[in-house]
Amino acid sequence: MTDLFAPLLNDLAILARPALFNIYFAFASIPIGFVLAIFMALGKASRNALVSSLCRGYIYAFRGSPFFIQLFMFYSLALAFNLSLWKPLGIDGIVLNPLVLGPAILALNTTAYSAEIFYGALMTVPRGEVEAARAFGMTRSQQFRSVVWPHLIRLAWPAYTNEVVFLFHATALVYFTLPVIDDQKDLMNMAGELFEKDYNAVLHFSAAALYFLAISLAIFLVFGLVYRHLTRHMPGAVPLRFRMNRS
Amino acid sequence: MLDILPQWMKDGIGDDLLFWLGYFTNGKHLTWYASVQYTLAAALFGALTALVMGLAGAALRNARFGPARLVGALYINMVRGVPDVLFFLFFPLAFEQLVELIRAQAVCTPEGLAANAGQWPPCDAANWFLGTPEYLALACVSLGIVYGAFAASVISGAMNAVPRGQLEAARAFGFSRAQVLWRFHIRQMWIYALPGLSNVWMLIIKATSLLSLLQIADIVLWADRLGAPNFTRSAGLVHPDWRWGYYLVLLVFYILVTFLSEKVFAAVTRWAGRGMSVANPA
């Protein structure tokens, strides 16, 4: 039995460090994407026609095209401006660093998907409560903080959890486009490298899949706890469930 | 390509435009345009496979036999827990190795096995060379398996959304169990499944951008080749790095496909919902 599991455990040990790169990509892009998405959602709901249509267009473009193409496009765009812009400014090492560019493109992508989720939630915030807040004489920012925001985040949380899991899965694509510097390999790189050594596809890809599965479940667990906190005042709240809604 | 234009038209449009027209219709660009066929084929056949897998998965998920339900739930959750790209790369590799392993039992001689010990394939004779058609077929199947899991959860949900009363009424009219399933349950399921299936189709469309990872010369691979800095010894630098422009074209292409798909699905939803009293089906 131990002989059977030894190669898998060995693989899991080798893949622990590469998994950190996937986790890093997700961790670096999620907070940026979250904040930008809130503004993007408010922008889409804005009464200013220009702001609203710009946000609408951004969300549509990023949700309507594959992340793989977005990665390629922004990477080649960054490369094209290297000689004329980044090099003279002396920031080419930062802009073209995959550890910076990767999260940046991921953040642009998740902003669009999350904004659509937040926008949907924003539309379902109970109108009466907002009107009551206005009747109390609250300013717009007070209305947002005490009425709109708590509803928005609670309504959006289940869908946002799924988006975070999908974003984590999307980190697998980053190094298919961006250059791998030294030993900054992620799970897919390392699984591919191990495969080329002994051609054992089932073992190495299963080990990588286990990491993705385990981290996805961990995300669900943590986000589920947050959801329980967000809905603590609601009797009979539905617990978080794994759903499909990225599209 | 431009030779077919009559002389007066060539004079009319001017040398600059004529040059660019010629450039964008040269052999490599025409190959690029033609490679759209792989993307579209993968999307269509991948979606068909996904639909079949989705129906099978939903049938398992809602089966009365306990272990079948477990298999259904396992399929739906396992495939969704890992990135599509991982399965997309893994399945063709694993399938190729399986075929080579089976073939090795028949064709390998002891000498051949000894020569390839510790390597793959087990012996040279068992090697299966995969060309574009084979990879494309495998890509369709792996797209079908991955997105079949998504489709399965959509269809399984939609099956449960059909009003019980409709099925009870059908049964009361004396329809057999199979008739109730095919003529009422599945017939009415589509209207509830369509919004979700439309999402799955959009996911499949976007996943077709991964074809180049399986050595298929699709639109992404050609965009990379055409846009890369072009340097020849006789002409010098023909053009610098234009890749971002080519990728921008691909981005617009995918957005257009998404836009068209939305329109088509809206029409199909209207058609499927005709005569049904479903409040706000989309």
Contacts between the chains, C-beta under 8 A, distances in Angstrom:
chain1	res1	chain2	res2	distance
A	60	B	255	7.2
A	61	B	251	7.3
A	61	B	255	5.9
A	63	B	258	7.9
A	64	B	202	7.9
A	64	B	254	6.4
A	64	B	255	4.2
A	64	B	258	3.8
A	64	B	259	7.0
A	65	B	206	7.2
A	65	B	250	7.9
A	65	B	251	4.7
A	65	B	254	4.2
A	65	B	255	5.4
A	65	B	258	7.5
A	66	B	205	8.0
A	66	B	206	3.9
A	66	B	207	7.3
A	66	B	208	7.9
A	66	B	209	3.9
A	66	B	210	7.9
A	66	B	254	5.9
A	67	B	206	7.5
A	68	B	206	7.9
A	68	B	209	4.4
A	68	B	210	6.0
A	68	B	220	7.4
A	69	B	209	5.4
A	69	B	220	7.0
A	69	B	247	6.0
A	69	B	250	5.1
A	69	B	251	5.4
A	69	B	254	6.4
A	70	B	251	7.1
A	72	B	220	7.2
A	72	B	223	7.9
A	72	B	224	7.4
A	72	B	243	7.4
A	72	B	247	4.9
A	72	B	250	8.0
A	73	B	244	5.7
A	73	B	247	3.7
A	73	B	248	6.0
A	73	B	250	7.7
A	73	B	251	5.9
A	76	B	227	7.1
A	76	B	241	6.7
A	76	B	243	3.8
A	76	B	244	4.1
A	76	B	247	5.9
A	77	B	244	4.3
A	79	B	241	6.1
A	79	B	243	7.6
A	79	B	244	7.8
A	80	B	240	7.7
A	80	B	241	5.3
A	80	B	243	7.6
A	80	B	244	5.3
A	169	B	82	7.3
A	169	B	83	3.7
A	169	B	84	7.2
A	170	B	83	7.3
A	172	B	83	4.1
A	172	B	85	5.2
A	172	B	86	6.1
A	173	B	83	7.7
A	173	B	85	5.8
A	176	B	85	7.4
A	176	B	213	6.7
A	188	B	85	7.0
A	188	B	86	6.7
A	188	B	89	7.8
A	191	B	86	7.8
A	192	B	89	7.8
A	195	B	93	7.4
A	198	B	118	7.7
A	199	B	97	7.2
A	199	B	119	7.2
A	199	B	120	3.6
A	201	B	90	6.2
A	201	B	93	4.4
A	201	B	94	5.0
A	201	B	97	6.0
A	202	B	94	6.1
A	205	B	86	6.4
A	205	B	89	7.4
A	205	B	90	4.2
A	205	B	93	7.7
A	205	B	94	7.7
A	208	B	86	6.2
A	209	B	81	7.9
A	209	B	82	4.4
A	209	B	86	5.8
A	209	B	87	7.9
A	209	B	90	7.8
A	212	B	81	6.7
A	212	B	82	4.7
A	212	B	83	5.9
A	212	B	86	6.7
A	213	B	78	7.7
A	213	B	81	4.3
A	213	B	82	6.0
A	216	B	81	5.2
A	216	B	82	8.0
A	217	B	81	7.4
A	242	B	77	6.8
A	242	B	80	7.2
A	243	B	153	7.8
A	244	B	80	6.7
A	244	B	150	5.0
A	244	B	153	5.9
A	244	B	154	7.2
A	244	B	196	7.6
A	244	B	199	7.4
A	244	B	200	7.9
A	245	B	199	7.2
A	246	B	199	8.0
A	246	B	203	7.2
A	247	B	198	7.9
A	247	B	199	3.6
A	247	B	200	7.3
A	247	B	202	4.5
A	247	B	203	5.4
